[in-house]
């Protein structure tokens, strides 16, 4: 998917993100897929994720699987 195909898409950032944090991602629901991008480089690449994989990733994040 090209970033030019995403004009007008509503991106959202986690409510846990702080304005001073430099490591944030934005997410957009595109119907059949979810899109993820780097908030510092919105014109850069976009990762698309199928809904089932997205749900599994969110569940693992909530369980603390990726906590340092």
N, C-alpha and C positions, 0 to 999 in steps of 0.2 A: 504494500500500500504506500502510495506517495503522500508526502506531507501536504502537497497541493490539493489532494482529494479531501482534506480534513478542514477546509475553510468553513467556518460557521459552526463547527463542532463545539459543544460546551464541555470544557475541561474542568475537573475539580481536583482540589488538593486536600489531603487529610486535614481534619480539624486539629490534629496534634502537631501539625507543622507550624513552626514559628518563623516570623519574617527574617530573623537573623540566621536561621539554619540554611546551610548551603547544599544539603543533600535531600532534596525533595523530588518526588515524582508526581505527575498529574495523570488522572485516569479519565477516560471518556467511554461511555457505553455506546456502541455503534450497532446495536441490535444483535447481530449474529456473533459479534466478537467484542472484546473489550480492548481498548487501546491504551498504552502506557507510554509516557514520554518524560524526558528530563525537564523539570520546570525552568532550569537555568538556560536551556537550549531548545526552546519550543519549535524552532525550525529544523532541528536535527532529526534523527531517526525516530521511528515509532515502532513499538513492539505490539503486535496483536496477539491476543490470547483467547482461546475458546472458552466459553462460559464454564464448562466442567473443570478445566484446568485452573481457571481463575478462582473458582470456589474452593478447590483443593488448596491452592496457595494461600488464600485468606484464612482458611481453617488452620493451616500450619503456622501462619504468623500469629494468630490469636492464641495458639497453644504454646507459643514461645520457642518454636523450633529453631528460629534464626536469631534469637537473642544472643548477644555476645557475653 
